[in-house]
């Protein structure tokens, strides 16, 4: 399981795409202060994460996976 926080992932993606947090904020229609606060609090909705992905031109996936052979 990936234990990297969503904020760390967002920062790493921005860094690899050469997009500043301020630019990402602009692309998502919010202030840099607001986006930084969300990054610090780890408080993103799935819709916000989708919007971030769209703003960066990438895909965001989130899913639950039931392992093969799992019986309950």
C-alpha positions in Angstrom: 0.0 0.0 0.0 1.2 3.5 -0.8 1.7 5.5 2.3 2.6 8.7 0.6 0.2 11.5 1.5 -1.9 13.0 -1.2 -0.3 16.4 -0.6 3.1 14.9 -1.2 1.9 13.3 -4.4 0.4 16.6 -5.6 3.7 18.4 -4.9 5.8 15.7 -6.6 3.5 15.7 -9.7 3.8 19.5 -9.9 7.5 19.4 -9.5 7.9 16.7 -12.3 5.6 18.7 -14.6 7.3 22.0 -13.7 4.1 23.6 -12.4 4.3 25.7 -9.3 1.7 25.4 -6.5 0.8 29.0 -7.3 0.2 28.1 -11.0 -1.8 25.1 -10.0 -3.9 27.3 -7.7 -4.5 29.7 -10.6 -5.5 26.8 -12.9 -8.0 25.5 -10.4 -9.5 28.9 -9.6 -8.3 29.4 -6.1 -5.7 31.5 -4.3 -2.3 30.1 -3.6 -3.0 30.6 0.1 -6.1 28.5 -0.1 -4.4 25.7 -2.0 -1.4 25.7 0.4 -3.8 25.5 3.4 -5.5 22.5 1.8 -2.1 20.9 1.1 -1.1 21.4 4.7 -4.4 20.0 6.1 -4.7 17.2 3.6 -8.2 18.2 3.0 -9.2 17.5 -0.6 -12.5 16.1 -1.9 -12.5 13.6 -4.8 -13.9 16.3 -7.0 -11.0 18.7 -6.1 -8.5 16.0 -6.9 -10.2 15.4 -10.2 -10.0 19.2 -10.9 -6.3 19.2 -10.0 -5.7 16.3 -12.4 -7.6 18.1 -15.2 -5.6 21.3 -14.5 -2.4 19.4 -14.9 -3.5 17.4 -17.9 -3.2 14.1 -16.2 -5.5 11.4 -14.8 -6.5 10.8 -11.2 -7.6 7.3 -10.2 -9.0 6.1 -6.9 -10.5 2.7 -6.3 -11.1 -0.1 -3.9 -9.7 -3.4 -5.0 -10.9 -6.8 -3.6 -8.1 -9.3 -3.6 -8.6 -12.5 -5.5 -9.7 -15.3 -3.2 -11.0 -12.8 -0.6 -14.0 -14.3 1.2 -16.1 -12.6 3.8 
